Amino acid sequence: MHAVLEYTYADDYLETREQYRPVHLKAAWEAVERGELLLGGAIGEGPLRGLLIFTGENPVEAAKAFATADPYVAGGVVTSWTARPWTTVVGNDAATPVRP
């Protein structure tokens, strides 16, 4: 099982994130080192959303814990977030591979 943590950013996030970015990135890389976070980054034109992909024994809880502690959330850079399970079926790292 994987989990997707989706962030919605404030309109002025490019300006407001700078003071929080070093701590946010440090926390993200620490989650990678613990084997919880696979990938993270911004999506779309703008971008107005962020996606982080979690794995491990309880990826949804890891995603929620990350968001709760993230300075982007506490500082208002992120206006809302969701953490949802993602059933992956295709790819070398799929949690439940399904082949034809």
C-alpha positions in Angstrom: 0.0 0.0 0.0 1.1 3.5 -0.7 -0.5 6.8 0.4 -0.8 10.2 -1.4 -0.5 13.4 0.6 -1.9 16.2 -1.4 -1.3 19.9 -0.5 -3.2 22.9 -1.7 -1.0 26.0 -1.5 -1.9 29.6 -0.7 -1.9 31.9 -3.6 1.2 33.7 -2.3 3.0 30.4 -1.4 6.1 31.3 -3.5 6.7 34.3 -1.2 5.6 32.7 2.1 7.3 29.4 1.8 10.9 30.7 1.8 11.1 31.1 5.6 9.8 27.5 6.1 11.4 25.7 3.1 14.7 24.6 4.8 12.9 22.9 7.7 10.2 21.5 5.3 12.9 20.0 3.0 14.9 18.6 6.0 11.8 16.9 7.3 11.0 15.5 3.9 14.6 14.1 3.4 14.4 12.6 6.9 11.2 10.8 6.0 13.0 9.5 2.9 15.8 8.2 5.0 13.3 6.4 7.3 11.8 4.7 4.2 8.5 6.5 4.5 8.6 9.0 1.7 9.2 8.0 -1.9 8.7 11.2 -3.8 7.5 14.7 -3.3 7.1 17.9 -5.2 4.8 20.4 -6.8 2.4 19.6 -9.7 0.7 21.6 -12.4 1.2 25.1 -13.8 1.5 27.6 -11.1 1.9 25.2 -9.1 -0.9 25.3 -6.6 -0.7 21.7 -5.4 1.9 19.4 -4.0 2.0 15.7 -3.9 4.0 13.4 -1.6 4.0 9.6 -2.0 4.4 7.6 1.1 5.1 3.9 1.7 5.8 1.5 4.6 3.8 -0.3 7.1 1.2 2.4 7.6 1.7 5.0 4.9 -1.5 6.9 5.5 -0.6 7.5 9.1 3.0 8.5 8.1 1.5 11.0 5.6 -0.8 12.4 8.2 2.0 12.7 10.8 4.2 14.4 8.2 1.5 17.0 7.3 0.6 17.7 11.0 4.3 18.5 11.8 5.1 20.3 8.5 6.0 24.0 8.9 4.3 24.6 5.5 1.0 23.6 7.1 1.6 25.5 10.4 2.8 28.6 8.6 -0.1 28.8 6.2 1.8 28.0 3.0 -0.5 25.0 2.7 -4.2 25.9 3.1 -5.5 22.3 3.1 -4.3 18.8 2.8 -5.6 15.2 2.4 -3.9 11.9 3.0 -5.4 9.0 1.1 -4.5 5.4 0.5 -3.3 4.6 -3.0 -3.6 1.0 -4.2 -0.7 0.6 -6.7 -0.9 -2.2 -9.2 1.5 -1.4 -12.0 5.2 -0.8 -11.8 8.3 -2.2 -10.1 7.4 -0.7 -6.8 3.7 -1.5 -6.9 2.4 -2.7 -3.5 0.0 -5.2 -5.1 1.2 -5.9 -8.6 -1.4 -7.1 -11.1 -0.1 -8.5 -14.4 -2.2 -9.6 -17.4 
